Amino acid sequence: MSTSKQRVSDLHAQSEDQLNDEILKLKKEQFNLRFQRATGQLENTARVRVVRRDIARAKTIAAQKRAEKLS
């Protein structure tokens, strides 16, 4: 749990462009993990869940930053 709190503080420190780059990187990793699972090569199945949640965290923080900028 402490790693996710550290991860959130790191994401909050990033700019909106950096967050978008991070989301893109995570989506590429998610695609590769999905491909590995389909071909039976995925060893760490828990990573799929972690990456999916990291994408959600980054998207949420990016949306908050956009909302702050508009108001």
N, C-alpha and C positions, 0 to 999 in steps of 0.2 A: 504494500500500500504506500509505503514511503516513496517508492519510485514513481508512482503516478502523481503524487503531490509535487515531486521535483519536476516531473515532466510538464505539469500544468504551469508551474512558475516559469519554466523555460519558454513555453509557448506564449505566455503573457508578455514576455520580454521582447518577443519578435515583432517585426513590423508586419503590415498586412501582406506585402509582397513576399516576405520570408515565409509567412504562414501558407500562402498559396503554393510556394515551392515545396514546402514540407508536405502539404496535402497531395501534390502531384507525385512526390517521391513515395509516399505511403501507398497511393493507389497503384503505382507500378509494382511495389512489393506485393500488394494484395493480389494483383493479377498473376504474378509469378507463383505465389503460394497456391492459388487456385489451380493453376496449370500443373504444378507438382502433385497436388492432391488427385487430380484427374488421371495422371499417369502413374499414380501409386508410388511416387518418389518422396512424398512429404513425410519427414521424420517427426518434426515438432508441430503437432496439430494444434496446440494451444496458441501458437504464434498467429494463426488466422484470426482468432478472437481478439488478441491484443492489438493487432494492426487495425482491425475494424473499429475498435474503440478509440484508438489513437486518431484515426481519421475523424471520427465524430467529435472528439475533443478539439481538434484543430479547427474544424468547421464552426463549432460553437463559438470559440474565441474569436475567429475571424468575423463572424456575424455580430458579435458584441462590439468589436472595434468599428465596424461599419456603422452600427447604430449610434455609437458615441460620436462618430465624425458627423453624422447627419443632425444630431441634436445640439 
